[in-house]
Amino acid sequence: MKVRVDPDLCIACGLCVEICPGVFELSGDFAEVREGADCSEFGCCEEAAEACPTGAIEIS
């Protein structure tokens, strides 16, 4: 399972980092997926995607 944050939609509210800190981190003006992070190892990616107020998190 792969996860991506669309930097054009992200407003860097930090909710994804709060919900799933093992996968997401804030980097300047938007959130990013931590290097090497794999959503299949964490049970919180879907929750973070659903909670994102702008729908910037894509899971495939």
Secondary structure, 3 states (H helix, E strand, C coil): CCEEECCCCCCCCCHHHHHCCCCEEEECCEEEECCCCCHHHCCCHHHHHHHCCCCCEEEC
